[in-house]
Amino acid sequence: MRLTIIVLIAILVIGTTIISLGYITNQKYVQIIEKSDPYEKLQNYKEELEKINQYNQQLLSELEVKITNSDNDHLEQLNQEIEVLKRVINDNKVELEQVVAKLSAMESKP
């Protein structure tokens, strides 16, 4: 009986220590993220938008290949998917241009 209580207390202490260390290290990580300035955040956002745009371009290319190799049954659905992707790509380009403009404005200010 005493051995069981000692083992449970030891497990409780070790678990609490691990959870506390995890929380402390997680807090440091969050603080590092919060210290990044708006320019860096905007730069990261721009990079993510570029990745999304590249991915959408790839999807568009794949859909266009499917159209050329497809029969007429799925042609209408593929055309609709292509139109949606084209709209998303255009919206991303507009947003990307706005982000680039903001970045250049932030860069020019001292």
Secondary structure, DSSP 8 states (H G I E B T S, - for coil): -HHHHHHHHHHHHHHHHHHHHHHHHHHHHHHHHHHS-HHHHHHHHHHHHHHHHHHHHHHHHHHHHHHHH--TTTHHHHHHHHHHHHHHHHHHHHHHHHHHHHHHHHHH--
